[in-house]
């Protein structure tokens, strides 16, 4: 799973927010960090997930055709 590759601080905020459905303010309180820090960790985690998923995605058909030509 891609999320398991994230740093623990980013992964923890994502789990609290998305899996446990906590608002970021509550997630920040649970972790005893400022809300801004929780937002930053969430943003960085999402960016890392997007990059990892994009790297694992299959190539578009147009690129496959270009390679075989």
N, C-alpha and C positions, 0 to 999 in steps of 0.2 A: 504494500500500500504506500502510495506517495506521501501521505500525511505523516507516516512514521519516520520519514527522512528529514522532516523539519526540525530545527532546533527546538529544544524542550520549551523555551519561553514562548515561542510562536505557536507551537502545537497546543500548549495548555490553554492559551487564550482562545484558539479556534475551537477546541473541544468544549470549553465552557460556553462559548457564545453560540456555536452552531449545533452541537450535539445535545447540550443540556438546556439550550434555548434561554440562556441568561442574557439580559441586556449588558452592554459593555460596562456600564457603571457598576453593576453587580459583580461582573467578572473581575473588574479592577479591585473592588472591595475584597473579594475572596483572596485575591493574590497579593493584596496590600501594596498595590502600585497605583500611580496616578492614572486617571482615565486616558489622558493623552498617550501614556506609555502603552496602555492596552490597545488603543487605536493604531499606534505605530506597529506594534507586534502583529496585530491582525492584518494590517495592510501588507507588511513584509511577507507574512505567511501566505497570503493570497497570491501575491506576485510570484513567490517561489513555486507555489502549486501550479499556477498558470504556465510558468516556464517549464516545469517538469512534465506536465501533461502535454504541452506542445512538442516537447522533444520526443515523447513516446508515441505521438499520433502518427498514423500512416501518412505517407506522402500523398498529396492530391493527385488525381488521375493525370492532370496535365504534366506534372513533373515526371511521373512514371513514363509517359509517352516520350517526353524529351530525352530521358535517359536511354531509352531503347532505340532511339532514332540514330 
